[in-house]
Amino acid sequence: MSEFLNGIGQLLANSGFANLHWQEFLMLILACFLLYLGIVKKFEPLLLVPIAFGMLLTNLPGGELFHTELWQNPLQQGMAGYSVNWHPDYGQVLQTGGLLDIFYIGIKTGVFPPLIFMGVGAMTDFGPLLANPKSFLLGAAAQIGIFLTFIGANLLGFQAAEAGAIAIIGGADGPTAIFTASRLAPNLLGPIAIAAYSYMALVPFIQPPIMRLLTTKKERKIVMKQLRPVSKIERIIFPIVVTILVVMLIPAAAPLVGMLMLGNLARESGVVERLSKTIQNELINIVTILLGLGVGATATATNFLNLNTLMILGLGLLAFAIGTSGGVLFAKLMNKLPGDQINPLIGSAGVSAVPMAARVSQKVGREENPNNYLLMHAMGPNVAGVIGSAVAAGILISLLG
């Protein structure tokens, strides 16, 4: 009997309940809150649910699913034990790592985010952008939030590489934020990813007040001309030309832009329909699960529960607000030039939250004029924002990586 009781005591002593610290307990509560937002409130559930569950798993004591020490450089430690230019021993990770360590390899090596971009390209219609090339300018203007926030984060004491990784949140593109953070500041990957996807989910709440503040009722009522039809040859040539130009100018953007354009070419060429459907469905779904779990695994109590996380959340919101404002204000500036009038509301869609930001432009526009249909016009800068955020990430990685 005593041996049985001793065995029970030893089992309890080795259980997660006996080894749970208050920091991990807080992280478990946060993970459950994020699951609530994803499941009940439907805030970006496709990625927020796996990210939150990965966070839950990594903070359960004794699970041994993720080992932070395998991703730290013992000779040259950075802010939280990471060095940007150091690469872990992947052989050791495969031999001794846990399940989430294996998944994280796809993030650390930069494989998963470009595959997500391939899926985005296969699901995205670039027609509105080609029909109105001015949309490129609006997408570019919305990226100002990234570069201004980079300066602000640097002034707050973040290292240049960390500031670049934080600033990319302003692009409102989760895969781009993950890719950039994994290259520039892996120690901040968890907070950056959660901030990026949280703000993407909150687009319908964050953007409208900014849009109304910066525009007049008259401007919000502007009705834009119907977009011209875009030929099949234009749709096929566009991804090829963009890939050549962008990669030649900014080689660091090749993984994101290249896969985005490959996915779109598969969609528009009409000769690889089976591949296009696989990219849009099975491939992107599998990668989304692995990416989310791997990102959530990095949100350990050590990396997350600190002042830096609060500053990242604040800077990310600032970046997003500046990006939205930049697109709207640039559209107003374009209306000062000769040519057809642009409804400034579509400028807010220059951030890369596809297609949610375009839908917000449509919704706010119809509040003033129920017969105004801005969705397809807004998709132009919205798609341009996807390309723009990838280019911005390439610039930051080139300069800071």
N, C-alpha and C positions, 0 to 999 in steps of 0.2 A: 504493500500500500504506500509506504514511504517513497519507494522508487517511482511509483506512478505519480505521486504528488510532486516529486522532484522533477520528473519529466514535464509535467504540466507547467511548473514554475519556470523551467528553462525555456519551454516553448513560448511562454508569455514574455519572458525577458528578451527573447530574440525577435519578437514580433514588431511590426511597425508601430503599434500603439505605444510600446515602451520606449521607442526611439524617436517619437515625433516631437520636434521642437516647435516653438511658437511661430517661428518664421515660416516653416513649412506649412503649418496649420493655416496661416494667413494666405499663403499661395494656393492652398486647396480651396479656400473660400472664394478667392478671386477666379480660379478656374471654373468653379461651379457657377459663378456670376456670369462669366463669359459664355458658358454653355446655355444659361438662361437667355442671354441676349440673342444667341444664335438660333436656339430652338423655339422659344416663345415669341420673341420680338422679331425673329427672322432678319437679324442684322448680319449680312454677308455670311449666311450659314454654311455655304459650301467650303469655306476655309476657316471660319471662326470656330466651327464645331471641332474639326480635327486639331486645330491649334490649341484650343482649350483642353481637349482631352489629352493631348501630348503634355501640356503643362500639368495636368492632374497626375499623369503617370510618372513624370520625372520628379515630382515632389512627394511621392509616397515612399516613405523610408523602407529600405530593404529590397525594393524592386530591382535595383541594379540595372535599370534599362538604359540609363545615360550616365556617362562618366566624364565630368567636366575636366578632370586631370588629363584625359587623353587628348584634349584639344588645347592644352596650355603649353606654352614654351617655358621650360624651367630655367632657361639661361637668359632670356630677354623678356621679362614680364611687362605687360602694358597695364592699362587701367584696372583690368580684372583678370590678369594672368594671360592675356592674349597679346600676340604680336602680329601685325598685319601681314608682314612678309615671311612669316614662318609657316611651314606646312607640317602637319602631323604625320606620324608613321602609320599609314593606312593599313599596313600589314598587321601591326599591333592592334589597331582598332578592330580589324576583322577577326583576330584571334581571341582577344580578351574583352571586346566591347559588348554592350548590350544591344537589344533590338533597335532602340532609338539611335544609338551611335551609328549603326549601319545605315539607317535612313538618313542621318545627318550628313553622311558622305556625299550624297547627291546634292545637298545644299552647299557644303563647303567647296566642292569641286565645281560648282556653278552649272550643274546639269539640269536640275529641276526647273528653275525659273525660265530658262529659254524654251523648255518643252511646253510650259504653260503658255508662253507667248505664241508658240506655234499653234496651239489650240485657239487662242484669241484671234490670231490672223485668219484661221479657217472659218471662224464664226462671224467675222466682221466684214461688212460691206463698205468698201472704200469709195463707192460711187458718189456720195454727197461731197466728199473731199475733192474728187476729180472734177465734179460739176461746178464747184466754186473754189478755185485755187486760193482765193483770199483767206480761206479757212486756215491755211498753213500759218498765216501771220497771227491769227487769234490763238492757235495752239501754241505757237512759240511765245507769245506774250504771256500766257498763263504760267509759263515756266519761271517767270521772274521770282515767284515765291521761293523756289528752290535756292536761287543764288543769293537773295537777300537774307534768307534764313541761315544759309551757310555762314555769312558774315556775322550774324547775331550769335550763332552757336559758338563761333570762334571767340567772340568777345566775352562770352560767358565762361570761358576756360576749357572748353572741349578742344582736344587736339584736332588738327586740320582734317585728318582722315575721318575722325568721329563726327566732326561738324558736317562733312559732306554726306555721310551716311544718314544723319538725322535730317538734313535739308531735303533729301530726296522724297521724304514723306509728302512734301508739298505737291508732288506730281500726282498724288492720289492713285498710285498704281502699286498694288501689293507685291507682285512678282519682281518689279523693278526695285522696290525698296529692299526686298529680301536679297536680291542679287547684289545690290550695291553694298548693303551692310555686311554680307558674307565676305566681300572683297576688302572693305575698308575698316570695318569695326565689328568683328564677329562677337565681341563681348557685349555689344548693344543690340544684337539681332532680335532677341525676344521682345524687348520694349518697342523697338522700331516697327517690327512686323505687326504687333498688336495695335500700336497707334495708327499705322497705315490702314489696316483693315477696319478699325473702329471708325475712323473718319470717313472712309469710303462708304460705310454703312450709314453714316449720319449726314451724307450729302443732302438729303431732302430737308434736313433741319438746319444745317449750317449755311447753305448757300442762299436761300431765298431772302433772309434779312439783308445780307450784303448786296444782293442784286437790286432790291427795292431802294436801299439807301443811296446807291450810286446812279440810279436812273430816274428819269421823270415819268409821269404817267403817259405823256405823249410819246416818249421813246419806247416805252413798253408796248404801245399799241401799233408800232410800225409793222406793216405787212410786207413781207419780202416776196419777190418774184419767184415763180415756180422754177425749180432747178431743171437744167437741160438734161436730156438723156445722155448716158455715158456708154460709148460703144464697147464691145467685147475686147477689141484690140487694145483700147486704152487700159482696160482693167488688167489685161495680161502683161502689158509692157510696164505698167507702173511699179509693181513689186520688184521687178528685175532692175529697173533703173534706180529706184530708191536704195536697193541693196548695194549696188555698185558705188553710188555717190557717197552714201553715208559711211560705208566701211572704208572706202578710200580716204575720206576726210578724218574719220574717228574710228580707227581700228578696234578700240576697246568696246565699241557699241556693237560689234559684229555678232556676238552670241544672241543678243536680244532682238536686234533689228533683222538679222538674217533669218532667225526662226519665225519671227512675225510675218515676214514677207514670204517665206516658203509656205507657211500655212495658208496665206491669202492666195498665193499662186495655185496651190492645190484646189482651192475653192473655185477660182475663176477660170482655170484652164479648161475644165470640163472633161478632161481625159483621165483623171485619177479619182473618180467619184468615190470609189471604195476606200482609198487612202484618206480622202477628205473627211468622210464620215467617221473613220477610225480616229483621226486626229481630234475631231470635234466631240467625240463621245468617249470611247474606251480609254484612249491614251491620256487625255486631259483629266479624266476622272481618277484614274490610277495615280497619276503624278500629283494631283491635288491632295489626295489622302496622305501620300508619303511626305510631301512638302509640308503640309500642316502639322503632322505629328513631329517631324524633325525640327520645325521652328518652335513648336510648343516645348520641346525637350530642353531648349536653351534657356527657358524662363525659370531658372532655379531661383531660390530665395536669395542667394548671394548676388546674382546678376540683376535681380529685379527690385528688391526692397532697398532702395537707396534714393538719395536726392536726385541723382542723374535721371532716373526713370520719370520723375515728376517734371523735370526740365524738358525731357524728350517729348512728353505728352503736350506740354505747353508750346514748345517750339514747333511741333508737328501741326498743331492747330493754327498757329501763326502762319506757317508756310502755306497751309491750305487756304486760309483767308486771303493772304496776299496774292496767291495764284488766281483765285476767283476774281479778285478785284482787278488784277492786271488784265485779264481777258476782257472784262466788261469795259474798263477805261480805254483799252486800245480800240475796241469796237466803236466807242464814242468818238475817238480821235479819227478813225477811218471815215466816219460820217462827215467830217469837216472837209474831206477831199471830194473832188468831182466823182460822180458815179452813182450807182444805185444805193439807196439807204439800207443800212444793216440794223436789224433790231439788236441793241447792245446785250440783250439777255443771252444771246447765243455765245457771247464771249466767255461766259462763266463755264460753258461746256468744254473750254480749252484744257481743263484738267482731265486726267486720264481715267476717270471713273466711267467706263463704258458699260451700258448705255445710260446709266442712272443720271449722270449730269445733264445729258441731252433731254431726258424726260423732265427734269426739273425746269429747264428752260421753257419747255412746252407748257408745263403746268402754270408757271408764273405768268407767261405771256397770255394764256387763255383767261386768267383771272381778270385781265384788263380788257381783252377782246376775245369773246368766246368763239369767234370765227377765224381766229389767227392760229395757223398750224406751223409751229416752228421746229418740230421734231427732226425732220430730215435736214433742215438748214443747220440745226445744232449738232447733228451727227458729224458734219464736216470738221469743225474745230475739235469735237470730241475724239475723233480718230486721229487728227493731227496731234492732239495731246498725248496719245499713246506713243506715237513716233517721237514726239518732242521729249517726253520723259525718258525714253530709252537713250536718246542722243545726249540728254543732260547727264544721265548716269555714266555714259561712256566718257564724257568730258571730265567728270569728277574722278573716275577711276584712273584715267590717263594722267591727270595732274597730281593725284594724291596717293594712288596705289603703289 
